[in-house]
Amino acid sequence: MTPDEVVAALGAVQASMSYDDIVVDVPREQWATAVTAARDDLHLTFFDFLTGVDLLDDGFEVVVRLWSLSGRAGLQLRTRCPRADPTVSSLSGIFAGADWHERQAAELFGLGFVGHPRLDPLLLPPGFEGHPLRKEFVLTARVEKVWPGGKEPGESAVEAAGSRRRKHLPLGVPPTGRP
Amino acid sequence: MNADEQDLVLRTASGEGHYPDAEPELPPRARGAIGLIEENCTVCMLCARECPDWCLYIDSHKEPLPPLGPQGRPRVRNVLDRFAIDFSLCMYCGICIEVCPFDALFWTPEFAYAGLAATDLVHERDLLGEWMASVPEPPALDPAAAPAPEATDAAATERGTAPPR
């Protein structure tokens, strides 16, 4: 299986290599047909995993990795969906194993999988609010706890709390979560 | 079975040669706990700000110092009151050690500091300082490397040709 064969079989624009895997981007409308073609025409019969990637303003990426048992080669298929409408068609009818992976991606990233039989939460406790792998999700620990780096050298915690100077802000904490 | 394997089986069966009966042989750059040389710390807060886990706690205060000369202004210096690392949060990334501009933090090979509760894993500066005793010597410089700046400075001082500071 070469990148050119994959491009021809899936009708994709181009393929790249990531380590030993071939990586192909497909439009959202062709998501299920591309995966079906990969399974039937390229003999990628083993479903490895499916997950999401939060690209902030560029929406979400859905990645699926397939493996060819006969050819001993891996293929990653990716598609994008906008933040306003984060849905792709479900792969659970093509690979039964995709069912749980899509449930996991749905609860952790808030993605929708059209055609999934039962998109119930899989891992999170009942009543959990939010999608913890989205970049805007704020960890409780980052809200509850005072950032230890917020103090200036030689400044006590009391002085730091009362100070009106512009404060250093912790990296990687969404603005809504900053104390 | 070769001689090494045979030896391993015998030692395993006898219960000898393994932790906790014997101290393990750790690789020279083993990442155990993190040690602190308190004297080197200037309370710059860089480690606490860079720590992705928020597991470094530093308290400090300012103390006045007398002016250098009769015309000098009074000075202040930062004094460390508390330096603690919460090893229940630490992920051993080593960013604090890398970022420290004054070489106050070091990897130590210490690993046996478990506690019965998560709060027992907050270790204060006295213990972090004790761990410094187990830090191995840094590896020797490559034979072709330039001499260490400390060594050239010391030699220049001896000759009386120290570079102006």
Interface residues (C-beta under 8 A of the other chain):
Chain A: A141 R142 K145 W147 P148 G149 K151 E152 P153 G154 E155 S156 A157 H168 P170 G172
Chain B: T42 V43 C44 M45 A48 R49 E50 C51 P52 W54 C55 L56 Y57 I58 D59 S60 H61 K62 V76 R77 N78 V79
